[in-house]
């Protein structure tokens, strides 16, 4: 059985469509030379919840589109399809029963290299099977 870190990340990657998606999705950082826009996601935090016979995991994932345009419009347009793919997705998490996948907050900023980052923090919860 996969650990929860691997299982949850794999489920998010699959929901986002992987590198075949438009925009393509990568974990933590896009490969050097990738052409924007692209999606980057990563686990921000996670917590365990125990009962007498089971263990639940709740994890927060940052999911964002990165664009190198002067204005954030391209990032917002691409993020629309990303949000549709992940919000309330029926995730298939190996070794877990998925309970929810919901955006909790949005993010928007421009980094020092003038790339726009537009997306959200998604809460994903599941119980070990």
ZAMARGU-4260 file (C-alpha; in steps of 0.2 Angstrom, whole numbers, plus 5000, padded with zeros to 4 digits):
<rodrens>
0) 5000/5000/5000 | 5006/5017/4996 | 5009/5030/5010 | 4997/5044/5011 | 5010/5057/5004
5) 5012/5047/4988 | 4993/5041/4987 | 4986/5059/4989 | 4999/5067/4977 | 4995/5054/4964
10) 4977/5057/4965 | 4979/5076/4963 | 4990/5073/4948 | 4978/5061/4940 | 4963/5074/4943
15) 4973/5088/4935 | 4977/5077/4920 | 4996/5076/4922 | 5008/5082/4909 | 4995/5078/4895
20) 4983/5091/4902 | 4981/5109/4895 | 4990/5117/4905 | 5001/5102/4910 | 5003/5098/4929
25) 5019/5096/4938 | 5023/5092/4956 | 5032/5106/4966 | 5042/5113/4951 | 5040/5113/4932
30) 5055/5105/4922 | 5068/5118/4916 | 5062/5125/4899 | 5044/5122/4902 | 5033/5134/4892
35) 5020/5143/4902 | 5006/5142/4907 | 5008/5126/4917 | 5001/5120/4933 | 5011/5117/4949
40) 5004/5108/4964 | 5012/5103/4981 | 5007/5097/4998 | 5007/5112/5010 | 5003/5103/5026
45) 4994/5087/5032 | 4986/5081/5048 | 4981/5064/5055 | 4965/5060/5063 | 4963/5044/5073
50) 4948/5033/5078 | 4948/5016/5087 | 4950/5007/5071 | 4955/5019/5057 | 4965/5034/5052
55) 4960/5049/5042 | 4971/5061/5033 | 4968/5079/5029 | 4980/5087/5017 | 4981/5105/5010
60) 4988/5106/4993 | 4993/5122/4984 | 4987/5121/4966 | 4992/5136/4954 | 4994/5141/4936
65) 5010/5150/4932 | 5011/5162/4917 | 5024/5173/4911 | 5013/5186/4903 | 5013/5205/4908
70) 4995/5203/4916 | 4987/5189/4925 | 4973/5186/4912 | 4981/5170/4904 | 4984/5162/4922
75) 4966/5166/4927 | 4959/5158/4911 | 4970/5143/4913 | 4966/5141/4931 | 4947/5141/4927
80) 4950/5123/4919 | 4961/5118/4933 | 4949/5123/4946 | 4935/5114/4937 | 4946/5098/4937
85) 4950/5098/4955 | 4935/5106/4965 | 4924/5092/4972 | 4934/5079/4962 | 4930/5061/4966
90) 4948/5057/4969 | 4954/5039/4968 | 4967/5038/4983 | 4976/5022/4984 | 4972/5014/5001
95) 4960/5028/5006 | 4941/5032/5004 | 4941/5050/4998 | 4929/5061/5007 | 4931/5079/5000
100) 4942/5090/4989 | 4937/5108/4991 | 4946/5125/4988 | 4948/5134/5005 | 4956/5150/4999
105) 4963/5158/4983 | 4980/5165/4979 | 4987/5177/4967 | 5004/5185/4966 | 5018/5190/4954
110) 5036/5184/4958 | 5052/5193/4956 | 5054/5185/4939 | 5037/5193/4934 | 5028/5176/4933
115) 5010/5176/4939 | 5004/5163/4951 | 4986/5161/4951 | 4977/5147/4961 | 4971/5140/4977
120) 4973/5130/4992 | 4963/5114/4992 | 4958/5103/5007 | 4958/5085/5003 | 4952/5072/5016
125) 4952/5053/5016 | 4950/5038/5028 | 4962/5024/5027 | 4953/5008/5020
</rodrens>
